[in-house]
């Protein structure tokens, strides 16, 4: 069975993402947009960096710090957390936005907190010591030793996921009850391939695919997977001819990477599946989740910092390693003044597309590596409903996916709070998967609130009759550079290796350095960069590596 083409109303929906009235096309009546706001990072302040350039003028004041961390996303906060837990208290984190979190940030309303981006974390294995230490510190794990066990209330509860297909909701992803025998057989063949990769060890005992990525095998035959697409890998195995396997793998690539399987590195596509399987036949690791998604993680990291260590509204303009110190020049937006921070060490935890503008040595040397990092645009909408929506078939789950939609569907913020009736918030995700990321970015930012909320509701109405009567407001967040895209050649290419090397007193962090925008990768790079900085600050002191003290 071949994959069916998208239905005409889905084509209309795609047009709706740039302003056409998809609801009017789908149901023949004018659309009245619900109340809501069009939100996003502080673009006007960020564009001052894009539009300006050195020289920036003389700072009005200077401060001295042992370590300055640039960026308060998961990686920057992880670096600061690691510095503090290893005894370094003179740490300052600078963040452009009004609050911490980056694409793991969250919001809160009268009913529940809810995510604005990343919303779950696979339970790590015990040898991922730093991440396990964080989760134990948060109280997210049971017991005190051995392999981590998630606390029941913080593991995704049943029903975990469902798919809307052929006019009904079906439990599971993919849904076993909806599979034809040939589809079930192809999915089983794919699972056997994943199991074989999950069990593979190289001559040094390293897993073929491990999390964080730096622990994965770098054997040449495995690295070669990064030079082909996930679609090509499926074809090489005689897979992907049926409806469900191809759809499922494509959904996974869109979910974690914002790419179609035709544009995703096969190494990254297989990492999604194989890295989450501890041993062949065991199934994927369970997921930790909270009503606010990964906002719970970044909030904990920020709360662990000393008072005053996080400074928001700071536009970092220039980072340099000069003789005997590092310097960070930033605009304090609240006071509209330039401030110079002098530091022993700097952790640079911003996306790498900013490196040519912010890192002085990159700006002056003009290396080729920044061009390898490409970023997809995402739209995230939070729908505030006066009651849980109804639909035919399987009951409302945590993750709710629409089979024939270009969106990823939605997660239910109140699910983890065991609230199954009454008001709720649905967090809806739409990645722009254009071959040219700039095209998707333009489409996203040309659209207004009415056309975006129109398109969201048009996508969800077939699965939820009467949805419009439940909607109280729709808030929409636009992420122009939401996440790095692991296109072929990035994960094991020379550019990623070059981008992570420290320069003088500046140490590099961020999930970009794995080529995959995952919390666990961001966290690992933050911890590594902090340990690098501390090794330089305390020569001769034995560092803990990933495990921490």
N, C-alpha and C positions, 0 to 999 in steps of 0.2 A: 504494500500500500504506500503510495507516495504522499508527501505532505500536501495538504490542500492549500490553495491560494487564499490570501486574506479576502474576507467578504467585502463587498462594496462599501458598507457602512464603516468598516475599519479604515478603508482608504480615506473616507470623509473625516474620520477621527484624526488621521495623520495631518490632514489639512487644517483641522481645528486647532492643532498645536501652534499654528502661526496666525490664527485670528479668524478663520472661517467659522461660522456658527454650526458646529457639528450637531448640536442638539436639534436645531431646526431641520437639518438635513435628515437626521435619524427619525424624528417623530413628527415633522411637519407643522410645528408650532413655534412661535417666537420664544426665545430664551430670555428669562429674566435672571441675571446673575445674583446669587445670594450675597449677603454682606461678607466682607472679608478684606484682607490686606495682601498686598504684593510685597514680599519681604526678601531679604538677602543680605550678604555681607556688605559692609559700608563701601560701596563701589566708588562714590565720589571721593572719599578720602584715599582709597587705594589708587585711583586714577591720577592723583597728584604725583604719585611715584612714577607712573607711566609717562605723564606729560612733562615732568620736570627732569632735571639732570644736574650733575655736578658742574660747577661748584654750587653748593647749597647755602653758602654764607657761614658766618661765624656763630657758633652756639652761644646761647645766653648763659648757660651754666654747665658744669661738669659734675659727674659723680664717679666714684671708684667702687668697684665690686670685684670679688674674687672670680665669679662666673656670671656671665650674662647669657641667658637662653633667649633666642629670637624665635618667637612663635609659641602659642599656647594651645596648639592642637594636641592630639594624643602623644605624639613623639616628643614635643617640647616639654609637656607636663611629665612624661615618663622620665626624661632626662633630669628635670628638677627634682622629682621624687627620689630618683636614685642618688643624686648628689646629697640630698638632705638625709636620707637613711644611712648614708655612709659618713655622715658627720660634717658635711660642708654646709654651713648655715648661711654664708654670705652669698646668696643666690638671688638673682633678679630675672624675672620672666617678662618679656615685652610682647604685647599682643595688640594688633591693629583693631580688632573688633571690640565691642563693648563688653564681651564676656568670653570665657574660655571655651574650648571644645572643638573648633574647626568643624569638619563635617560629622563629628560625633556630638554636636551640640543638641540641646533639647529645649522644649518650651513647656509651659504649664498653664492650665486653665482651671476653671472651677470644678471640673469633673475629674481630671486626671492630668498628670504630666504626659508628654508625648515626644517622640523623636523628631528631629529635623534632618536626620541623616542615618548613619549606621545604627543598627538596632539589635544586634546579637553578637555573641562571642562563642565560638566552639570551645567546649571544655578542653583545656590543654592537658597534655600528658605530664607526668610527674617530673620528667627531665627538663621541662621548660620552667626552670626554677624561679626566675624573677617574676614571671606572670603568675605562677602558682602562689608566690609570696604575696603579690598584690591581692589576689582573690581571697586568700586566707585573711589578710588584713581587713578586707571588706566584709568578712563574714559570709562569703558566697559558697564556702566549701564545708563539708562535713568532716569531722575527725581531725587528726593532726599529722598523719604520716601515710606513706604508701601512695598509691595512685590516687589522684584527686577525685573526690566524689562531690558533685554539686548538691547544694541544699535543694530539697524538693521544691520549695517555694520560688527558687530562682532558676530552675530549669524550666524550659518551655513545657507547659502542661498540655495535656490532650483536650480537645483535638488540636494537633499541631499545624496541619496544613490540609488544604483542599483545593480542587481545581473546578472552575466552571467550564463545562464542556457539553455541547449538544443540548443546551437548554436547561441543564441541571448541575448542581454542585456534587462533586464526587470526592470522597475522602482519599487522601494520600497524594504524593507528588513523586512520580506520576501515579495516577489512580488505578490500582490493580483491577478494580471491578469494571473499568471501561476498556481494558486492553483486549484486543483480538489475540488469538494464539500466536500469530507471527510477531506481533509487537512484544508480547511477553517473552518470547524466545530471544528476540534481539536484545532486549534489556538485560536478560540473563547473561548473554554473551558479553555484553559491555561490562557487567558487574564482575565477570570472571577476569577480564582484562585489568580492571581496577584492582582487584584482589591481588593479581600477580604483581602489579607495580607496588602495591602497599607492602608486600612481603619481600620485595627486592632489596638486597643490601650490596653495597660495593665492597671492594677489597679492604677498605678501612672500616667496614661495619656501618657505614652511613646509609640511612634510608634514601631511596630514590627521590622521594618527595617528603620533605619534613617542614615543620613549622616551629620557629621561624625559618625562612628560606635558606639562610646562611648555613644551616646544618644539613642541607640536602647534598646529595652526591653531585660532584661536578664532573663525573665521567663523561667522556666525549660522546658516547652513544646517547646518553640522556640529554646532554646539552644540545645535540642535534635536533631534538624535538622543538626547540625554540626557533628553529629556522623554517618551520612549516606551520600552517594554520590548523586549528582544531578540526575544521572541516576536512582538510587533507588527511589528517590522522585517521578520522573515522573512515574515510574512503579506503585508506591503505589497509584497514582491517576488515573491509567488506561490511561496514556498519553504516547506519544512518539512512538506510533506504526506506525504513518504515516511518510512520507518522510520529510515534511517541518518543523514540530515542532521540531523533534529531531535534524535536521540539524541546525536550528536557535539557539536552546539552546546550542548546542555544539559549534557553532560559537561564541556565547556570552562568553562562558567559555574560549575559546582560546583567544578571543580578550582582555578581561580584566585580565585574570589570567595565560595565557599560559598553560592551562590544558584542557584535554578532559573532557566531562561531567562525564565519568566513574571514574575520579580521583578528581573531584571538590567537595568540601563540599557543601551539599545541601543548607546550610545557606548562603554561599557565592554566590552560583548560583542564589538563590532567591533575595538576596540583589541587584544584578545587575539590576533586573527588578523592584522590589517593592520599593526600596529606591528612585527611580527617579520619582515615581508617587505621586503627592501631595495629591490627593484625588481620590477615585475610579471613574473611567470613564473619568478622565482628560487626560490620555495619559502621556507619559514620558516627563520630563523637556526638554526644548530646549537646544541645545549645543552651547557653545561659542568656537570659533576656530579662528586661525590666520594663515597666510602663514607659519610661522615658528613653528606652534603648540604651545605647552606649553613652548617653549623657550621664548615666549613673557612674560609669567608670571615670570619666573625665572630672566629674564633680568631686569624686573621692580623691583623685590625684591632686586637684587644686586645693582641697581642704587640708591636705597633708603638708602644705608649704608654710613657712613662717609668715606671720602677719606682715603685710606690705610687700611680699615677694612677687606678687602678680600685679603688673601695671598694664591696664587696658588703654585703648585709645592712643597707642604709640605706633606711629608710622615709621618703621625702620627704613632709612634711606641709604645707609652705607655701612658696611662691615669690612674691617681691614685688620690684618696682622702686620704690625709695625715693630721696629726694634723694641724689645723689652716689654711689650704689652699688646693687647688687642683693643681696637676702638670700634664703638658702635655709635653712629649718629642717628638720632631719631627725632621726629616731630611730635611733641606733646600736643595732641589735638585739642585737649581741653583748655590749655593755656596758650595755644598757638605759638609755642616757642621751641627752638632747637636745643636739644640736650646732647652732650657728648658723654658716653659711658666708657670709662676706661676699665679694662678687666684683665685678669691674668689669662683667662680662657673664655671662649665664646662657643656655644653650641648653636649651630644654624639649623633650625627645624622648620624652615619654610619650604613650600613646593619649589622644585628646581627650575620651573619656568621663571622664577623671580631671581635666580642666581645672577644672570647677566646684568640685572639692574642694581642689585644690592651688594653682591660680593665684589669688592674692588679688584681682586686679582683676576676674577672671571671677566669683569667688564674690560679690563685692560688687555688681557691675553687673548680674549675672544676665541676660546676653544670650541671645538665642534660638538662636544657632548650635550649641551642643553637642547639642541634641536631634536635629539632622540626621544625626549620626554614630551608626549602628547597627552592632552587632557580632554575628557568628555564633559559635556554639559548635562546637568540633571535638573529635573523639576520635582519637588516634593510638595505635596498638598496635604494639609490636615483638615479633614472634614469633621466638624462638630455636629453631632446628631442628637436629637432629643430622645431617641430610642434606638436599640440595636436593629439593624436592617434584617429583613426576612428574604429568603430565597428558596427555590425548590431544591430538594435533595439534602445532602449532608449538612450538618449543623455548622454555624459560624465557627471558624477556627482562628488560631493566632495569625497564620499566614494564609491569605486568600488570593489565589492566582486565577487569571482569566486566560483560557487556552489560546484564543485567537487574537489577543490584544498585544499591541506594541509596548504596553505598560508592563510593570511587574505585579500589578494588583496592589493589595494593601495589607498592613498588619493592624491589629486591633489593640489599642493602647490599654484598654481595661481588662484584656484577657488574663494577663499575669496577676491581676488583683482579684481574680475569681469573680468578676462582675459580668454576668451573662444576660442582664436585662437592664432596661433603662438607658439613660444618656451614655454616650461613648464618643470616642474619637478614632477615626480611621486615618491611618497615615499611608498615603498613596505615593508610589514611586514611578517615575517615568525617565528612563535614560535616553538621551539623544544619541543614536547609534550611527549617525552619518559617517560615511567613509572619510570625509573631511570634517574634523571636529569643529572647525570654524563655522561651517554651515549650520550645524546644530546650535552653536552659541548664538548666532545671529537670529535664528528662528525663535529661540527662547526669549531673547531680550527685545525682539520686535513685538511680542505678544503682550497684551495687557491682562489685567486680572480677570475681566469678564470672559475673554476668549479662552484663557487657561482653565478657569473653573468650569466653563461650558464644556470643554473637551473632557475634563475629568468625569463630570456627571454623565456625559454621553457614553463614555466607556463603561460606567458602572450600572446604568439603568437596565440593560438586558438581564443582569444577574439579580437586580433588586427592584422589583416593581414597587412603585410608591416612594422611591428614595427621595424625590424632591420634597415631599411633605415632611420628611424627617430632618432635612438639612437646615441648620440654624446659621452656619457660616462656613466659608471655605477660605482658609489662609494658604497662600502659595509662596514657597521659597524657591528662588532661582539661584542655582549653583552654576556659575559660568565655567569654572575650572574645578569641577567637583572631585575628579579622581584621575590619577595617571592611568593610561591604557597600556596593558601588556600586549602590544602588537608584536608580530614576529621579529625577533632580533634584539629586543630590549632586555629581557631577563638575564640572558647569558652573554650579552654583547659587551664590548669594551667600554661603551659610554657609561653604563651603570657602574662598572667598577671604578672608572675615573671619577664619577660624581661623588662617591663616598669617601674618597681620600681626604684626610685633613690637610689644611693649608696653614702652615705656621701654627698659630694659636687658635685657629678656627676648626672646630670639629663638626662633621656633617651628620645630620639626623633626618628623619621623615620617612614615611612609608614609600615615597618615590624611589628610595634606594633599594627596594625590593622589586620595583616595577609593578607592584600590586597594592592597591589602597585598602589594606586590611588593618584592623586595630592591632592584631598581634604582631604584624610586621612593623608598624609605627612604633609600638611599645619597645620591641627588641632593639630597633635602631636608636631610640632615645636612651635606653639603658647602656648600650654599647658606647655611644658618644660620651655619656657621663663618665663611664669607666676610663675612656681614653683621656678625658680632661683630668680626672683625678690621678691617673698614672703620671701625667706630666707635672701636676701640682705637688705630688708626693713621691718623688723618685725613690725607688728602693722599697716602697711599701707594696706588699703582695696584694694585688687586687682580687676581688671575688669572682671576676668574670660575670657571667650572667646570673649567678646564684645570689649575689649580694651577701651581706654579713649574716 
